[in-house]
Amino acid sequence: MSTIYVATSKELQEWGADHGLTKHLYKLGVAEGKAQEAVDALNAEKHGGRADWKLLKAEKAEGIDEGIAIKRVAARERLVDPNFYPGLKGASGVFKVRLESVANHLMIQATLAGHEPKIAKVKPADIAQYLIQRAGTDAAAGAASVWGPGSQS
């Protein structure tokens, strides 16, 4: 069974902030087996030239591969091109996450759950959950779950 995970690297975030990209850089990946083993492999191979990757969140995922997950998230968030940024050293699946998108997502979820939405500081765990949810569902499935099957609104 596949596991979808989000990992972060402190060194990569510092590099992104120093080079005008952003400090909110996160790696999305899909692995067979345990996510921690995949993150350990990232550290062993120095993925993106960094060896300090830490697992933020992981969830089981049926029938999804890394290419599909990255494509789904790239529809909403900016996928950092490793060819344009040589400091990434060919690392794939690294996203520049806008905190506004995550905050809006959290407020909409709270509203749909019937809670009073409040503005809260976005935490790395919130970002990881946001990326996993974006990767695990496509726009059509998300719309169907909110509006009901067959609705056009």
N, C-alpha and C positions, 0 to 999 in steps of 0.2 A: 504494500500500500504506500502511496506517495504521501509526503509531508511537505506542506508549503511553509516557508519560514521567512523571517525578516531578521537581518543581522546588521550590526553597525560597527564601525571602526572609528575610534577616537582620532587616530592619526589621519584618516581620510577626511573626517569632518574638519579638522584643523587645516588640512591642505585646501579643502574647498573654500573655507572662510578666507584664507590667505590669498587665494587666486581669484576672488571675486565671484565664485560660483554660489555657494551658500554652505552653511555648516549643517544643513539638514539633508544629509546624503545617507541613503539606506539601501542595502542590498536585498533584493527579493530573489528567492530561489525555491526550487522544488527538488526534493531528494527522495530516493528510495530508502526507506528505513528511518532512522532517527535523525532529527534536525541537528542535534548537538554534534553528531558524527560528521555531518556535512560542514558545519562551522569549523570543526577541528581540521577538516580537509582544506578549507579555505585558508586557515592559518598555516598549515603545513606547506601549501603551495604558494604562500604569500600572494593571495588573490589581490589584485590591484596594487601590488607592491607593499601591502601592509600585512602584518602578522598579529594584529590585535583585535580580530573580529570577535564580537560577542553576540550571542543569540538573544534577541528581544522577545520574539513570540513565534510559536509554531502551531500548526493545526493539521490534522489529517485531511487529505484531499483525494477524492476518488476521480480517476480518469482525467487528470490534468498534467500537462508537462510544462517545463519551464518556459518554453517559447510562447505557449498560449497565455500563461500567467503574465508574462512580461508584456505581451501585446495588449492584454486587457487593461493593465495598469497604465501603460503608455498612452492610452486613449484619454486619460485624465491628468496624469502627472508627467513631468518631463523626464524622459529617459536620457541619462548622460551618455553621450557618444564617446567611447574610449578612444576612437581614432582622432577626435578633435582635442581631447585632453590627454596628452601623453603621460601625465602624472598618474593616470588610472592603470597604465600598463596592460591594456587589453581587457580589463575587467568588464564583464557584461552584467546586466541586471541591476545597475546602480541608478537610483532615482533621486532627483532633486524634488523634494516634497515641499509644497507650499502650505504653511501652517493655516492660512485662511481656509483652504479646502478642507482640511481636517476639522477645524473648528465648525465650519458650516455643516459638515457631515454629522458631527456630534450633536449639534443643536437640532438638526432635522430628525435624527434618531430619537432624541428625547421628546420632541414634539409628537412624533408618531406613536411613541409609547404612552402618551398621555401625561407626561411630566412637564412641568414648567421649564422651558429652556433657559439656561443661564450660561453666561460667558465664563468659561474656565480656562485656565492655562493648559495648553496642549502639552501632554507628556509623551516621551518616546514610546510608551506602551500604547497610547492612543494612535500614534502614527503607524505602529506596526499592525494594529488591528484594522485600521483604515486600509492599508496596503493589501492585507490578506483578504479583506472583504471585496475590494476592487478586483483582485485577481481571481477570486473564487466564483464571482457572478458576472455575467455580462449585462449590458444595458437592458436587453429585452427581458431577461429573467428578473432583474431588479424592478422594472416597471410593472411586470405582471404581479409580483408579490405585493407591491404597494397599491395598485389600482384594481387588482383582481383580474382573472383571466378574461381576455377578450375585450377589455375596455380600451377605448381609444383616447381618453382624456389625458 
